[in-house]
Amino acid sequence: MAIAHILKPAPEGGAAQLFLLFCDAGQSWQEMTPLGEALGKAFGSAAIVVVQGPHAVGEDSCWLVPAGEMQAGETHAGVADTPMEGRALLTAWEDEALAGAIEAALPGCIGSIRNWQAQMKVLPEATALIGVGEGATMALAAAMASAGDGHPVCGRVSTVGGRFGPVPDAVSPTLVLHLVHGKADQSVHFRHSVKTAEDLVKRDADVMADIVPHEGHALSDELVGWLVDRLQSRVPRHLWQAAMRVQGAEPGGDSCG
């Protein structure tokens, strides 16, 4: 199972939202603290938890390993001895190998999400997943896989610097997606987020992509700002369309914000 660290526990009266922050390969959970603090200020009734992958990478961890080559908790010298090697692997894998690694990691990832929802007493629709690098890959994959069985694991997904597996033929209309990528990212090229956003648009998904100039792979203050601003200001398209129907207007395809 994934390794977790609580940044902000549920308030005494219960949490209104749950934010699960998915670390990159080799990224320490402490690096997510600035994002957690920004979310805590913006969403005072939220619970915030950092989640790391279950496989050891030096002193930290990762989500994805070549299929059949590593058991949870073991260090694989050929996979990622350093954070940068782990991040480079996300780009270097062939599509088929990446899809296989994601599939192998999904049950544990979704299990961790549902476990924290139960602990914090927060429903899936009030849960947001925010991932960086490999964490972005897993956050989006978990949302897509669980939506396909009729039991979506979250209401929102925000990704930073990810590379993603195949987009399913159908995407839940209630799932809100935000893909952010630094244009100067030297670890995972921004084209991966652009291509995935284009595929999602073709499936009429509620998706927005922001390619941020001069930003790299690290979760900088500017990228944190983009994430929090979109979470605060963007109205889910399905809610906007429902409101338009109540008013007797023809709902458009765009979300407000």
DOZA-717883 format. One record per residue (C-alpha): residue number from 1; residue in one letter; z, x, y. Coordinates in steps of 0.5 Angstrom, whole numbers. Layout:
BEGIN
<num: NUM residuo: A pz: Z px: X py: Y>
...
***
This chain:
BEGIN
<num: 1 residuo: M pz: 0 px: 0 py: 0>
<num: 2 residuo: A pz: -1 px: 2 py: 7>
<num: 3 residuo: I pz: 5 px: 6 py: 11>
<num: 4 residuo: A pz: 7 px: 2 py: 17>
<num: 5 residuo: H pz: 11 px: 3 py: 23>
<num: 6 residuo: I pz: 14 px: -3 py: 28>
<num: 7 residuo: L pz: 13 px: -1 py: 35>
<num: 8 residuo: K pz: 15 px: -8 py: 38>
<num: 9 residuo: P pz: 19 px: -13 py: 33>
<num: 10 residuo: A pz: 19 px: -20 py: 33>
<num: 11 residuo: P pz: 23 px: -23 py: 39>
<num: 12 residuo: E pz: 29 px: -27 py: 37>
<num: 13 residuo: G pz: 25 px: -34 py: 38>
<num: 14 residuo: G pz: 20 px: -31 py: 33>
<num: 15 residuo: A pz: 13 px: -28 py: 35>
<num: 16 residuo: A pz: 7 px: -32 py: 38>
<num: 17 residuo: Q pz: 2 px: -27 py: 36>
<num: 18 residuo: L pz: 2 px: -21 py: 31>
<num: 19 residuo: F pz: -2 px: -14 py: 33>
<num: 20 residuo: L pz: -3 px: -10 py: 27>
<num: 21 residuo: L pz: -6 px: -3 py: 30>
<num: 22 residuo: F pz: -10 px: 1 py: 24>
<num: 23 residuo: C pz: -10 px: 8 py: 25>
<num: 24 residuo: D pz: -16 px: 13 py: 24>
<num: 25 residuo: A pz: -16 px: 18 py: 19>
<num: 26 residuo: G pz: -11 px: 24 py: 20>
<num: 27 residuo: Q pz: -8 px: 20 py: 26>
<num: 28 residuo: S pz: -1 px: 20 py: 27>
<num: 29 residuo: W pz: 2 px: 13 py: 28>
<num: 30 residuo: Q pz: 5 px: 16 py: 35>
<num: 31 residuo: E pz: -2 px: 16 py: 38>
<num: 32 residuo: M pz: -2 px: 9 py: 38>
<num: 33 residuo: T pz: 4 px: 8 py: 42>
<num: 34 residuo: P pz: 1 px: 8 py: 49>
<num: 35 residuo: L pz: -4 px: 2 py: 46>
<num: 36 residuo: G pz: 3 px: -1 py: 43>
<num: 37 residuo: E pz: 6 px: -1 py: 50>
<num: 38 residuo: A pz: 0 px: -4 py: 54>
<num: 39 residuo: L pz: 0 px: -10 py: 49>
<num: 40 residuo: G pz: 7 px: -11 py: 49>
<num: 41 residuo: K pz: 7 px: -11 py: 57>
<num: 42 residuo: A pz: 1 px: -16 py: 57>
<num: 43 residuo: F pz: 4 px: -20 py: 51>
<num: 44 residuo: G pz: 11 px: -21 py: 52>
<num: 45 residuo: S pz: 12 px: -25 py: 46>
<num: 46 residuo: A pz: 8 px: -21 py: 41>
<num: 47 residuo: A pz: 10 px: -17 py: 35>
<num: 48 residuo: I pz: 7 px: -10 py: 34>
<num: 49 residuo: V pz: 6 px: -6 py: 28>
<num: 50 residuo: V pz: 2 px: 1 py: 27>
<num: 51 residuo: V pz: -1 px: 1 py: 20>
<num: 52 residuo: Q pz: -4 px: 7 py: 17>
<num: 53 residuo: G pz: -8 px: 8 py: 11>
<num: 54 residuo: P pz: -5 px: 9 py: 4>
<num: 55 residuo: H pz: -8 px: 16 py: 2>
<num: 56 residuo: A pz: -5 px: 23 py: 5>
<num: 57 residuo: V pz: -9 px: 27 py: 9>
<num: 58 residuo: G pz: -5 px: 33 py: 11>
<num: 59 residuo: E pz: 2 px: 30 py: 14>
<num: 60 residuo: D pz: -2 px: 24 py: 16>
<num: 61 residuo: S pz: -6 px: 19 py: 12>
<num: 62 residuo: C pz: -13 px: 16 py: 11>
<num: 63 residuo: W pz: -16 px: 9 py: 9>
<num: 64 residuo: L pz: -22 px: 11 py: 5>
<num: 65 residuo: V pz: -24 px: 16 py: 0>
<num: 66 residuo: P pz: -30 px: 17 py: -5>
<num: 67 residuo: A pz: -29 px: 12 py: -11>
<num: 68 residuo: G pz: -25 px: 14 py: -17>
<num: 69 residuo: E pz: -23 px: 21 py: -14>
<num: 70 residuo: M pz: -16 px: 20 py: -11>
<num: 71 residuo: Q pz: -10 px: 16 py: -13>
<num: 72 residuo: A pz: -6 px: 13 py: -7>
<num: 73 residuo: G pz: -1 px: 18 py: -4>
<num: 74 residuo: E pz: -5 px: 24 py: -7>
<num: 75 residuo: T pz: -8 px: 29 py: -2>
<num: 76 residuo: H pz: -15 px: 31 py: -4>
<num: 77 residuo: A pz: -17 px: 37 py: -1>
<num: 78 residuo: G pz: -24 px: 36 py: -1>
<num: 79 residuo: V pz: -24 px: 29 py: 3>
<num: 80 residuo: A pz: -20 px: 31 py: 9>
<num: 81 residuo: D pz: -15 px: 36 py: 10>
<num: 82 residuo: T pz: -15 px: 36 py: 18>
<num: 83 residuo: P pz: -16 px: 30 py: 22>
<num: 84 residuo: M pz: -23 px: 32 py: 25>
<num: 85 residuo: E pz: -26 px: 33 py: 17>
<num: 86 residuo: G pz: -23 px: 26 py: 16>
<num: 87 residuo: R pz: -27 px: 23 py: 22>
<num: 88 residuo: A pz: -33 px: 27 py: 20>
<num: 89 residuo: L pz: -33 px: 24 py: 13>
<num: 90 residuo: L pz: -34 px: 17 py: 16>
<num: 91 residuo: T pz: -41 px: 19 py: 19>
<num: 92 residuo: A pz: -43 px: 23 py: 14>
<num: 93 residuo: W pz: -42 px: 18 py: 8>
<num: 94 residuo: E pz: -49 px: 15 py: 5>
<num: 95 residuo: D pz: -48 px: 7 py: 6>
<num: 96 residuo: E pz: -47 px: 6 py: -1>
<num: 97 residuo: A pz: -41 px: 11 py: -2>
<num: 98 residuo: L pz: -38 px: 8 py: 5>
<num: 99 residuo: A pz: -39 px: 1 py: 2>
<num: 100 residuo: G pz: -36 px: 3 py: -5>
<num: 101 residuo: A pz: -30 px: 6 py: -1>
<num: 102 residuo: I pz: -29 px: 0 py: 3>
<num: 103 residuo: E pz: -29 px: -5 py: -3>
<num: 104 residuo: A pz: -24 px: 0 py: -6>
<num: 105 residuo: A pz: -19 px: 0 py: 0>
<num: 106 residuo: L pz: -20 px: -8 py: 2>
<num: 107 residuo: P pz: -15 px: -11 py: -3>
<num: 108 residuo: G pz: -9 px: -6 py: -1>
<num: 109 residuo: C pz: -11 px: -7 py: 6>
<num: 110 residuo: I pz: -11 px: -15 py: 6>
<num: 111 residuo: G pz: -5 px: -15 py: 2>
<num: 112 residuo: S pz: -1 px: -11 py: 8>
<num: 113 residuo: I pz: -4 px: -16 py: 13>
<num: 114 residuo: R pz: -1 px: -22 py: 10>
<num: 115 residuo: N pz: 5 px: -18 py: 8>
<num: 116 residuo: W pz: 7 px: -17 py: 16>
<num: 117 residuo: Q pz: 4 px: -24 py: 17>
<num: 118 residuo: A pz: 10 px: -27 py: 12>
<num: 119 residuo: Q pz: 15 px: -22 py: 15>
<num: 120 residuo: M pz: 14 px: -24 py: 22>
<num: 121 residuo: K pz: 12 px: -31 py: 21>
<num: 122 residuo: V pz: 6 px: -31 py: 25>
<num: 123 residuo: L pz: 0 px: -35 py: 22>
<num: 124 residuo: P pz: -7 px: -31 py: 21>
<num: 125 residuo: E pz: -10 px: -35 py: 27>
<num: 126 residuo: A pz: -5 px: -32 py: 32>
<num: 127 residuo: T pz: -6 px: -25 py: 29>
<num: 128 residuo: A pz: -11 px: -19 py: 32>
<num: 129 residuo: L pz: -13 px: -13 py: 28>
<num: 130 residuo: I pz: -14 px: -7 py: 33>
<num: 131 residuo: G pz: -17 px: -1 py: 29>
<num: 132 residuo: V pz: -19 px: 6 py: 31>
<num: 133 residuo: G pz: -24 px: 10 py: 27>
<num: 134 residuo: E pz: -23 px: 9 py: 20>
<num: 135 residuo: G pz: -18 px: 4 py: 22>
<num: 136 residuo: A pz: -23 px: 0 py: 26>
<num: 137 residuo: T pz: -28 px: 0 py: 19>
<num: 138 residuo: M pz: -22 px: -3 py: 15>
<num: 139 residuo: A pz: -20 px: -8 py: 20>
<num: 140 residuo: L pz: -27 px: -11 py: 21>
<num: 141 residuo: A pz: -28 px: -11 py: 13>
<num: 142 residuo: A pz: -22 px: -14 py: 12>
<num: 143 residuo: A pz: -23 px: -20 py: 17>
<num: 144 residuo: M pz: -30 px: -21 py: 14>
<num: 145 residuo: A pz: -28 px: -21 py: 7>
<num: 146 residuo: S pz: -22 px: -26 py: 8>
<num: 147 residuo: A pz: -27 px: -30 py: 12>
<num: 148 residuo: G pz: -32 px: -31 py: 6>
<num: 149 residuo: D pz: -26 px: -34 py: 2>
<num: 150 residuo: G pz: -24 px: -39 py: 7>
<num: 151 residuo: H pz: -18 px: -36 py: 8>
<num: 152 residuo: P pz: -19 px: -32 py: 14>
<num: 153 residuo: V pz: -14 px: -26 py: 15>
<num: 154 residuo: C pz: -14 px: -26 py: 23>
<num: 155 residuo: G pz: -17 px: -29 py: 29>
<num: 156 residuo: R pz: -19 px: -23 py: 33>
<num: 157 residuo: V pz: -21 px: -16 py: 31>
<num: 158 residuo: S pz: -22 px: -10 py: 36>
<num: 159 residuo: T pz: -25 px: -4 py: 34>
<num: 160 residuo: V pz: -26 px: 3 py: 37>
<num: 161 residuo: G pz: -30 px: 8 py: 35>
<num: 162 residuo: G pz: -32 px: 5 py: 28>
<num: 163 residuo: R pz: -37 px: 6 py: 23>
<num: 164 residuo: F pz: -38 px: -1 py: 19>
<num: 165 residuo: G pz: -40 px: -3 py: 12>
<num: 166 residuo: P pz: -46 px: -9 py: 11>
<num: 167 residuo: V pz: -45 px: -15 py: 15>
<num: 168 residuo: P pz: -44 px: -21 py: 11>
<num: 169 residuo: D pz: -50 px: -27 py: 11>
<num: 170 residuo: A pz: -45 px: -32 py: 15>
<num: 171 residuo: V pz: -39 px: -30 py: 19>
<num: 172 residuo: S pz: -33 px: -35 py: 21>
<num: 173 residuo: P pz: -35 px: -38 py: 28>
<num: 174 residuo: T pz: -27 px: -38 py: 29>
<num: 175 residuo: L pz: -27 px: -30 py: 29>
<num: 176 residuo: V pz: -27 px: -27 py: 35>
<num: 177 residuo: L pz: -30 px: -20 py: 35>
<num: 178 residuo: H pz: -30 px: -14 py: 40>
<num: 179 residuo: L pz: -33 px: -7 py: 39>
<num: 180 residuo: V pz: -31 px: -1 py: 43>
<num: 181 residuo: H pz: -35 px: 5 py: 43>
<num: 182 residuo: G pz: -34 px: 12 py: 47>
<num: 183 residuo: K pz: -41 px: 14 py: 49>
<num: 184 residuo: A pz: -39 px: 21 py: 48>
<num: 185 residuo: D pz: -36 px: 20 py: 42>
<num: 186 residuo: Q pz: -37 px: 27 py: 38>
<num: 187 residuo: S pz: -34 px: 24 py: 31>
<num: 188 residuo: V pz: -37 px: 17 py: 30>
<num: 189 residuo: H pz: -44 px: 16 py: 34>
<num: 190 residuo: F pz: -44 px: 10 py: 38>
<num: 191 residuo: R pz: -50 px: 7 py: 35>
<num: 192 residuo: H pz: -46 px: 5 py: 29>
<num: 193 residuo: S pz: -42 px: 0 py: 34>
<num: 194 residuo: V pz: -49 px: -2 py: 37>
<num: 195 residuo: K pz: -52 px: -4 py: 30>
<num: 196 residuo: T pz: -46 px: -8 py: 28>
<num: 197 residuo: A pz: -46 px: -12 py: 34>
<num: 198 residuo: E pz: -54 px: -13 py: 33>
<num: 199 residuo: D pz: -53 px: -15 py: 26>
<num: 200 residuo: L pz: -47 px: -20 py: 28>
<num: 201 residuo: V pz: -51 px: -23 py: 34>
<num: 202 residuo: K pz: -56 px: -25 py: 29>
<num: 203 residuo: R pz: -51 px: -29 py: 25>
<num: 204 residuo: D pz: -49 px: -32 py: 31>
<num: 205 residuo: A pz: -42 px: -29 py: 31>
<num: 206 residuo: D pz: -37 px: -29 py: 37>
<num: 207 residuo: V pz: -38 px: -22 py: 38>
<num: 208 residuo: M pz: -38 px: -17 py: 45>
<num: 209 residuo: A pz: -39 px: -10 py: 45>
<num: 210 residuo: D pz: -37 px: -5 py: 50>
<num: 211 residuo: I pz: -40 px: 2 py: 50>
<num: 212 residuo: V pz: -36 px: 6 py: 55>
<num: 213 residuo: P pz: -39 px: 12 py: 59>
<num: 214 residuo: H pz: -36 px: 19 py: 58>
<num: 215 residuo: E pz: -31 px: 17 py: 53>
<num: 216 residuo: G pz: -30 px: 20 py: 47>
<num: 217 residuo: H pz: -27 px: 19 py: 40>
<num: 218 residuo: A pz: -20 px: 19 py: 42>
<num: 219 residuo: L pz: -16 px: 13 py: 44>
<num: 220 residuo: S pz: -16 px: 14 py: 52>
<num: 221 residuo: D pz: -12 px: 10 py: 57>
<num: 222 residuo: E pz: -19 px: 7 py: 59>
<num: 223 residuo: L pz: -21 px: 5 py: 52>
<num: 224 residuo: V pz: -14 px: 2 py: 52>
<num: 225 residuo: G pz: -15 px: -2 py: 58>
<num: 226 residuo: W pz: -22 px: -5 py: 56>
<num: 227 residuo: L pz: -18 px: -7 py: 49>
<num: 228 residuo: V pz: -12 px: -11 py: 53>
<num: 229 residuo: D pz: -17 px: -14 py: 58>
<num: 230 residuo: R pz: -22 px: -17 py: 53>
<num: 231 residuo: L pz: -16 px: -19 py: 49>
<num: 232 residuo: Q pz: -13 px: -23 py: 56>
<num: 233 residuo: S pz: -19 px: -25 py: 59>
<num: 234 residuo: R pz: -24 px: -27 py: 53>
<num: 235 residuo: V pz: -24 px: -34 py: 51>
<num: 236 residuo: P pz: -26 px: -35 py: 44>
<num: 237 residuo: R pz: -33 px: -39 py: 44>
<num: 238 residuo: H pz: -31 px: -44 py: 39>
<num: 239 residuo: L pz: -25 px: -46 py: 44>
<num: 240 residuo: W pz: -30 px: -46 py: 50>
<num: 241 residuo: Q pz: -35 px: -50 py: 46>
<num: 242 residuo: A pz: -30 px: -55 py: 44>
<num: 243 residuo: A pz: -27 px: -56 py: 51>
<num: 244 residuo: M pz: -34 px: -57 py: 53>
<num: 245 residuo: R pz: -35 px: -63 py: 48>
<num: 246 residuo: V pz: -29 px: -66 py: 50>
<num: 247 residuo: Q pz: -32 px: -66 py: 57>
<num: 248 residuo: G pz: -38 px: -69 py: 55>
<num: 249 residuo: A pz: -42 px: -63 py: 57>
<num: 250 residuo: E pz: -47 px: -59 py: 52>
<num: 251 residuo: P pz: -43 px: -53 py: 50>
<num: 252 residuo: G pz: -47 px: -47 py: 51>
<num: 253 residuo: G pz: -47 px: -41 py: 46>
<num: 254 residuo: D pz: -43 px: -36 py: 51>
<num: 255 residuo: S pz: -36 px: -35 py: 51>
<num: 256 residuo: C pz: -32 px: -35 py: 58>
<num: 257 residuo: G pz: -30 px: -28 py: 59>
***
